[in-house]
Amino acid sequence: MPAMDPENALRRAVEAGLVVRTADPLNAETPISELIASVVTPTARFFVRNHFPMPVLDADTWRLEVGGLVERPLRLGLRELRRMPTMTIAATLECAGNGRALLEPAVPGERWGLGAVSTAEWTGVPLAEILDRAGPRAGAREVLFRGADQGTVEGHAEPIRFERSLSLGEARRPDVVLAYAMNGEPLPVQHGFPVRLVVPGWYAVASVKWLTEIEVIERAFAGHYQGEKYVYETEQHGVLVREPVTLQRVRALLVEPRPDEQVARGELTVRGAAWSGEAPIARVEVSVGEGRWQDARLLDAPDHGWRWWELSTSVDAPGVTTVRARATDRLGHHQPEHPAWNRLGYGNDAIQAVRVNIV
């Protein structure tokens, strides 16, 4: 299958100002300074996560096969999808490895800072609409999504496709969408052209790009990127424990002030974004110089996107100080002081601290 030229992809990422972590396959994060006061991240600056070369698909010949344990198998082209009922949602996608570089001891994988997260408006067809037309049969348990991207991985003799599944109940959620547009324009190649899955609230690994097949199955799927990777792997009482990576953990991201920025004495404005996969954000608190936690003002937010917040406070003493922010969602989930270390480096939602110089 034709793939996007890696040198061309790298050049575009660099020109867009992304922070490149690996060049081939391309993995690049959004500079945190570019996120200021933006509900939607510009498409060119949306973080990029790939496991294999990026396939280049022909919109005219592309087809989505829907089969498996269904009454009515489907074969849909892009024009047919565009004629179906549509929906547009603003959703925040975050790589499960976001913040991996901050874990100690170090773990393998892309050395993400805190910019492997972005928000976009996604337009497409509700997945439930497709499933209703296909008609899952009795015994259906999960829905398997298969992308066109493929390659070799350690431990597998043959190339594999990128595959992930959702339970049938999760797949029927009204906010899960087969997206063909991003921020009002057709999906670019690096974000899954012509169609990708978007699963709000879940880590972005669930939002399969370059989607070509949907298969309704009667078993629990345990493919490479679900049973071997993207699991929280820890040792408890001498026993290896694995838990699947699913919903985004609660997190507040400090966007302003920037690390090591010089700030004049007097009024200090602190801004950032917060999100959680399990419930809306209920509270964000800020501490300056190990002082008391102060409640930030929460700004309006889309249902499935991050929530921006801000706080104005004062600092009078010159010198180096630390600004911290922590979020709590409506179910009471809050950020830990220290990251929960796991062997593959997923789900680091520890409280972020930014050092600034008061002058």
Buried (B, 14 or more C-beta within 10 A) or exposed (E): EEBBEBEEBBEBBEEBBBBBBEBEBBBBBBBBEBBEEBBBBBBBBBBBBBBBBBBBBEEEEBBBBBBBBBEEEBEBBBEEBEEBEBBEBBBBBBBBBBBBBBBEEEBEBBBBBBBBBBBBBBBBBBBBBBBEBBBBEEEBBBBBBBBBBBBEBEEEEEEBBBBBBBEBEBBBBEBBBBBBBBBEEBBBBBBBBBBBBBBBBBBBBBBBBBBBBBBBBEEEBEBBBBEBBBBBBBEEEEEEEEEEBBBBBBBBBBBBBBEEEEBEEEEBEBBBBBBBBBBBBBBBBBBBBEEEBBEBEBEEBBEBBBBBBBBEBEBEEEEEBEBBBBBBBEEEBBBEEEBBEBBBBBBBBBBBBBEBEBE
